[in-house]
Amino acid sequence: MKRSIILVALGALLCSVGILVSQTVIEQRPLNNNGLTSGMSFGTELPTLANDGRNPFDGEPFIVRTDGSPPALRVYNESTTSWDTSILGEGDIALGDNELDEITANGRIIQNVVRQEFNQSCIIMGTTAFVAESVLDAAVNTVICPSQGPDQGINLFHFRIDGAQASPFIMDGAGALDIDNDGTANEGVEIVVNADPLGTGGVLDVGTSPAKYFQWGWTIASIDGADSYGGGWRIRGAYVDNMVLATIDTGAEFNYTTAAGACNITTQDDGVDATDLITACDLSDAEQMHYRVEVSTAGVFTFYWAATEAALETATAVTKTLAVGAAAAGDQMVPFIWMLQDTAADTEIKLLYVEIGEVQ
């Protein structure tokens, strides 16, 4: 009789131990207000009727944690009564294999990008004393704008004007920046984007910075061969008076400086200039055009253009024949845009957006 009692007690003890062991398999089982399982559970073994006292429900997520191994996500598939190792839906979620660990969902979501569109007001002030904007010849001003990029911060612009004029940094009310506001002969502006050309911040250091691009789009209502305008990268330094590309020591630009609407790419390499005429990106009145100039870590410049921003994403690089200059290690580059109006006719150059990011 005593032996039977002992066996029964031992059996009960083993059962209780078994229950205790099975309960440690599932380390977290959050419940919602109805007492049903919700949220994310984890443990050393996948839940089953045997070790968890219930069957998993369809779509239930579970993280398997094993010593010495990274956590593994599994999702229960009721139709196959198995735990799937991947989740497929309208857009697959995939982690990249580079140092940025990109997240893609029907296309890359890039977080290392700053972008500025011109559909809301910015703060403009004199750079020297942070007073009211100066519109005198050779005046330099600072602009602070709310960003439309993933960072949701602010973008900083510096610009120098050629010729006394009304502000060349005017929102036109239709989502563009009117950079030739007066439309008067011999007036111009050089705009440096998210960098101080005379300081040390916001620059690309050739040889150490990752490859970056500068991208912008614009439309020009009235093309005139006497006007000049363009954009790209130039070495950090003093502003260029009445923009003459030949005075830039090192840089790379799309530019319209030779004839009405004639598209060129130009590089400067330690003062040596070279230009290729790219007729495919010639501009006509009121035509929209988008540009992208890249600088590699080694200082190599690459040019892209397209008639739409979407097409720019898959555009083929421009073939360079003469404009093969490059930046050298240690050069500090800044992105910039300029225009110089040489006639009295109002050109109406409307900048649609600017964007800077790392080349992927």
C-alpha positions as CSV (number, residue, x, y, z in Angstrom):
1,M,0.0,0.0,0.0
2,K,2.8,2.4,0.9
3,R,4.5,1.5,-2.4
4,S,1.4,2.4,-4.4
5,I,1.1,5.7,-2.6
6,I,4.8,6.5,-3.3
7,L,4.3,5.6,-7.0
8,V,1.2,7.8,-7.3
9,A,3.0,10.7,-5.6
10,L,6.1,10.2,-7.8
11,G,3.9,10.2,-10.9
12,A,2.2,13.4,-9.7
13,L,5.6,15.0,-9.1
14,L,6.8,14.0,-12.6
15,C,3.7,15.4,-14.1
16,S,4.1,18.7,-12.3
17,V,7.8,18.8,-13.4
18,G,6.8,18.0,-16.9
19,I,4.3,20.8,-16.8
20,L,6.9,23.2,-15.4
21,V,9.4,22.2,-18.1
22,S,6.8,22.7,-20.9
23,Q,5.9,26.1,-19.5
24,T,9.5,27.3,-19.8
25,V,9.5,26.6,-23.5
26,I,7.2,29.6,-24.1
27,E,8.8,32.5,-22.3
28,Q,6.2,35.1,-23.3
29,R,2.6,34.8,-24.2
30,P,0.9,38.2,-24.1
31,L,-2.9,38.3,-23.9
32,N,-5.3,40.9,-25.2
33,N,-8.4,42.1,-23.3
34,N,-10.4,39.0,-24.3
35,G,-7.8,36.7,-22.8
36,L,-6.6,35.6,-26.3
37,T,-3.0,35.4,-27.3
38,S,-1.7,38.5,-29.1
39,G,1.6,40.2,-29.8
40,M,4.9,38.4,-30.3
41,S,5.9,35.3,-28.3
42,F,9.4,33.8,-28.0
43,G,11.0,30.7,-26.6
44,T,13.5,27.9,-27.2
45,E,11.0,25.6,-29.1
46,L,8.1,26.3,-31.5
47,P,4.7,26.0,-29.7
48,T,2.7,22.8,-30.2
49,L,-0.3,21.2,-28.5
50,A,2.1,18.9,-26.6
51,N,4.4,21.6,-25.1
52,D,2.0,24.6,-25.0
53,G,-1.4,23.0,-24.3
54,R,-3.0,24.4,-27.4
55,N,-2.7,24.5,-31.2
56,P,-1.1,27.7,-32.7
57,F,-3.4,29.9,-34.6
58,D,-3.1,30.8,-38.3
59,G,-0.6,33.7,-38.8
60,E,0.8,33.5,-35.3
61,P,4.3,34.8,-35.1
62,F,7.0,33.3,-32.9
63,I,10.7,34.0,-32.4
64,V,12.9,31.0,-31.7
65,R,15.8,31.8,-29.4
66,T,18.6,29.3,-29.2
67,D,21.9,30.0,-27.4
68,G,24.7,30.8,-29.8
69,S,22.3,31.5,-32.7
70,P,20.5,34.6,-33.9
71,P,16.8,34.8,-33.3
72,A,14.7,33.2,-36.0
73,L,11.2,34.4,-36.9
74,R,8.5,31.8,-37.8
75,V,4.9,32.3,-38.7
76,Y,2.3,29.5,-38.3
77,N,0.5,28.3,-41.5
78,E,-2.7,26.6,-40.5
79,S,-3.3,25.1,-44.0
80,T,0.0,23.2,-43.9
81,T,0.1,22.9,-40.1
82,S,3.7,24.1,-40.2
83,W,5.8,27.1,-39.2
84,D,6.9,29.1,-42.2
85,T,10.3,30.7,-42.4
86,S,9.3,33.7,-44.6
87,I,6.5,36.1,-44.9
88,L,5.3,36.9,-48.4
89,G,2.8,39.6,-49.2
90,E,2.2,42.4,-51.7
91,G,5.7,43.6,-51.1
92,D,8.5,41.4,-49.9
93,I,10.6,42.8,-47.0
94,A,14.3,42.1,-47.6
95,L,17.3,43.2,-45.6
96,G,20.2,44.3,-47.7
97,D,23.6,42.8,-47.5
98,N,25.7,46.0,-47.4
99,E,26.8,48.2,-44.5
100,L,23.6,50.4,-44.8
101,D,21.4,47.4,-44.3
102,E,18.8,48.8,-46.7
103,I,15.2,48.0,-46.2
104,T,13.3,47.4,-49.4
105,A,9.5,47.2,-49.9
106,N,8.5,47.3,-53.5
107,G,11.6,49.6,-54.0
108,R,14.3,50.9,-51.8
109,I,13.5,53.3,-48.9
110,I,16.6,55.5,-48.5
111,Q,17.1,57.3,-45.2
112,N,20.5,58.9,-46.1
113,V,18.9,61.5,-48.4
114,V,18.1,65.2,-47.9
115,R,15.6,66.8,-50.3
116,Q,14.1,70.2,-50.6
117,E,10.9,71.0,-52.5
118,F,9.7,74.6,-52.7
119,N,6.1,74.6,-51.7
120,Q,6.4,76.3,-48.3
121,S,8.1,79.4,-46.9
122,C,11.7,79.5,-45.9
123,I,13.6,81.9,-43.6
124,I,16.0,84.2,-45.4
125,M,18.6,86.3,-43.6
126,G,21.9,88.0,-44.1
127,T,24.8,85.6,-43.4
128,T,27.1,88.0,-41.6
129,A,24.9,89.3,-38.8
130,F,21.8,87.2,-39.4
131,V,19.7,90.3,-40.1
132,A,17.3,91.0,-42.9
133,E,18.2,89.6,-46.3
134,S,20.5,91.8,-48.3
135,V,19.7,92.4,-52.0
136,L,22.8,94.4,-52.8
137,D,25.4,93.3,-55.4
138,A,27.7,90.6,-54.1
139,A,25.6,90.1,-50.9
140,V,25.6,86.7,-49.3
141,N,22.5,85.4,-47.5
142,T,21.5,82.2,-45.6
143,V,18.2,80.3,-46.1
144,I,16.7,77.8,-43.7
145,C,13.9,75.6,-45.1
146,P,11.8,72.8,-43.7
147,S,12.9,69.5,-45.3
148,Q,10.7,67.2,-47.3
149,G,13.3,64.4,-47.1
150,P,13.1,61.3,-44.8
151,D,15.1,63.2,-42.2
152,Q,12.2,65.7,-41.7
153,G,14.7,68.3,-40.4
154,I,15.8,71.5,-42.0
155,N,17.9,72.3,-45.1
156,L,20.4,75.1,-45.2
157,F,21.2,77.2,-48.3
158,H,23.7,79.9,-48.9
159,F,23.5,82.2,-51.9
160,R,25.4,85.1,-53.4
161,I,23.7,87.6,-55.8
162,D,25.2,89.3,-58.8
163,G,23.7,92.7,-59.3
164,A,21.4,94.5,-56.9
165,Q,18.0,92.9,-57.3
166,A,14.9,91.6,-55.6
167,S,15.4,88.2,-53.8
168,P,16.3,85.4,-56.2
169,F,15.0,82.9,-53.6
170,I,11.2,83.3,-54.1
171,M,8.6,80.6,-54.0
172,D,6.4,81.0,-57.0
173,G,3.2,79.7,-55.3
174,A,3.2,76.6,-57.6
175,G,5.8,74.5,-55.9
176,A,8.9,76.0,-57.5
177,L,11.7,78.4,-56.7
178,D,12.0,81.4,-59.0
179,I,15.8,82.1,-59.1
180,D,15.6,84.9,-61.6
181,N,12.9,86.9,-59.9
182,D,13.7,90.3,-61.4
183,G,14.4,89.0,-64.9
184,T,16.9,91.9,-65.4
185,A,20.1,91.9,-67.4
186,N,23.4,91.2,-65.6
187,E,21.6,89.8,-62.5
188,G,22.4,86.3,-61.2
189,V,22.8,84.1,-58.2
190,E,24.9,81.2,-57.0
191,I,23.2,78.9,-54.6
192,V,25.1,76.3,-52.5
193,V,23.0,73.5,-51.1
194,N,23.3,72.2,-47.5
195,A,26.8,73.4,-47.3
196,D,28.8,76.5,-46.5
197,P,31.3,77.2,-49.3
198,L,33.4,79.4,-47.0
199,G,33.2,77.2,-43.9
200,T,33.8,73.6,-43.1
201,G,30.3,72.0,-42.8
202,G,28.2,70.0,-45.2
203,V,31.0,69.1,-47.6
204,L,32.0,65.9,-49.4
205,D,35.6,65.0,-48.6
206,V,37.0,63.1,-51.6
207,G,38.9,60.0,-50.5
208,T,37.0,59.5,-47.3
209,S,33.3,60.3,-47.9
210,P,31.0,57.7,-49.5
211,A,30.0,58.4,-53.1
212,K,27.3,61.0,-53.3
213,Y,25.0,62.5,-55.8
214,F,23.4,65.9,-56.3
215,Q,20.1,66.0,-58.2
216,W,17.7,68.7,-59.3
217,G,15.0,69.5,-61.7
218,W,13.9,72.7,-63.4
219,T,11.9,74.3,-66.2
220,I,12.8,77.5,-68.1
221,A,10.1,79.5,-69.7
222,S,12.2,81.5,-72.2
223,I,15.5,80.1,-73.4
224,D,18.0,82.8,-74.4
225,G,21.5,82.1,-75.7
226,A,23.0,85.0,-73.8
227,D,22.0,83.7,-70.4
228,S,23.9,81.0,-68.6
229,Y,22.8,78.5,-65.9
230,G,23.7,75.1,-64.6
231,G,24.5,73.0,-61.5
232,G,26.7,70.3,-60.1
233,W,29.7,70.1,-57.7
234,R,32.5,72.5,-57.2
235,I,35.4,72.6,-54.8
236,R,34.7,74.5,-51.5
237,G,35.9,78.1,-51.7
238,A,35.0,81.7,-52.5
239,Y,31.9,82.4,-54.5
240,V,32.4,83.1,-58.2
241,D,31.6,86.6,-59.3
242,N,29.3,86.7,-62.4
243,M,29.6,82.9,-62.7
244,V,32.5,82.0,-65.1
245,L,33.1,78.3,-65.0
246,A,36.7,78.7,-66.0
247,T,37.4,80.3,-62.6
248,I,36.4,77.1,-60.7
249,D,39.5,75.1,-59.8
250,T,37.8,71.7,-59.5
251,G,34.2,70.7,-60.3
252,A,31.7,69.1,-62.6
253,E,28.5,70.7,-64.0
254,F,25.6,70.4,-66.4
255,N,25.6,73.9,-68.0
256,Y,23.9,76.0,-70.7
257,T,26.5,78.6,-71.5
258,T,27.3,78.3,-75.2
259,A,24.1,78.7,-77.2
260,A,20.3,78.9,-76.7
261,G,19.3,75.6,-74.9
262,A,22.5,73.8,-75.7
263,C,23.4,71.3,-73.0
264,N,27.0,70.8,-72.0
265,I,28.9,68.8,-69.3
266,T,32.0,70.5,-68.0
267,T,34.7,69.3,-65.6
268,Q,37.5,71.3,-64.0
269,D,40.6,69.5,-62.8
270,D,43.0,71.7,-61.0
271,G,42.2,74.6,-63.3
272,V,42.1,72.5,-66.5
273,D,38.6,72.8,-68.1
274,A,37.0,70.4,-70.6
275,T,33.5,70.4,-72.1
276,D,31.4,67.9,-74.0
277,L,28.3,69.1,-75.9
278,I,25.4,66.7,-75.1
279,T,22.7,67.5,-77.6
280,A,20.3,64.9,-76.2
281,C,19.6,67.1,-73.2
282,D,19.2,70.4,-75.1
283,L,16.4,72.6,-73.6
284,S,13.4,74.1,-75.3
285,D,11.1,76.8,-73.9
286,A,9.0,75.6,-70.9
287,E,10.5,72.1,-71.1
288,Q,11.3,70.3,-67.9
289,M,14.6,68.6,-67.3
290,H,16.2,66.7,-64.4
291,Y,19.9,66.2,-63.7
292,R,22.1,64.1,-61.4
293,V,25.9,64.5,-60.9
294,E,27.7,61.9,-58.8
295,V,31.1,62.1,-57.1
296,S,32.7,58.8,-56.2
297,T,34.9,58.3,-53.2
298,A,37.9,58.5,-55.6
299,G,36.7,61.8,-57.0
300,V,35.3,60.5,-60.4
301,F,32.3,62.5,-61.8
302,T,29.4,60.8,-63.5
303,F,26.5,62.6,-65.2
304,Y,22.9,61.6,-65.8
305,W,19.9,63.5,-67.2
306,A,16.2,62.7,-68.0
307,A,13.0,64.5,-69.0
308,T,11.3,63.2,-65.9
309,E,12.4,62.5,-62.3
310,A,11.1,58.9,-62.5
311,A,13.2,58.3,-65.7
312,L,16.3,59.7,-64.0
313,E,16.3,56.6,-61.7
314,T,17.1,54.3,-64.6
315,A,19.0,56.7,-66.9
316,T,22.2,55.7,-68.5
317,A,25.3,57.7,-67.6
318,V,26.4,60.3,-70.1
319,T,29.3,59.3,-72.3
320,K,32.3,61.5,-71.5
321,T,34.8,62.3,-74.2
322,L,36.6,65.4,-73.1
323,A,35.0,66.2,-69.8
324,V,36.9,63.5,-67.8
325,G,38.4,65.7,-65.1
326,A,38.2,64.5,-61.5
327,A,38.6,65.7,-57.9
328,A,41.6,64.6,-55.9
329,A,41.9,63.1,-52.5
330,G,41.4,65.8,-49.9
331,D,39.3,68.0,-52.1
332,Q,36.1,69.3,-50.3
333,M,33.2,69.5,-52.7
334,V,29.9,71.3,-52.4
335,P,26.7,71.0,-54.5
336,F,25.6,74.3,-56.2
337,I,23.3,75.8,-58.8
338,W,23.7,79.1,-60.6
339,M,22.2,81.4,-63.2
340,L,23.4,84.7,-64.8
341,Q,20.9,86.6,-66.8
342,D,22.5,88.6,-69.6
343,T,19.4,90.0,-71.3
344,A,16.5,92.1,-70.2
345,A,14.0,89.4,-71.0
346,D,12.6,87.5,-68.0
347,T,13.9,83.9,-68.5
348,E,11.8,82.5,-65.7
349,I,14.1,79.7,-64.3
350,K,12.0,77.6,-61.9
351,L,13.9,75.2,-59.7
352,L,11.5,72.3,-58.8
353,Y,13.6,70.5,-56.1
354,V,17.1,69.7,-55.0
355,E,18.3,66.4,-53.5
356,I,21.5,65.1,-52.1
357,G,22.2,61.4,-51.1
358,E,24.6,58.6,-51.0
359,V,25.0,56.6,-54.2
360,Q,23.6,53.1,-53.7
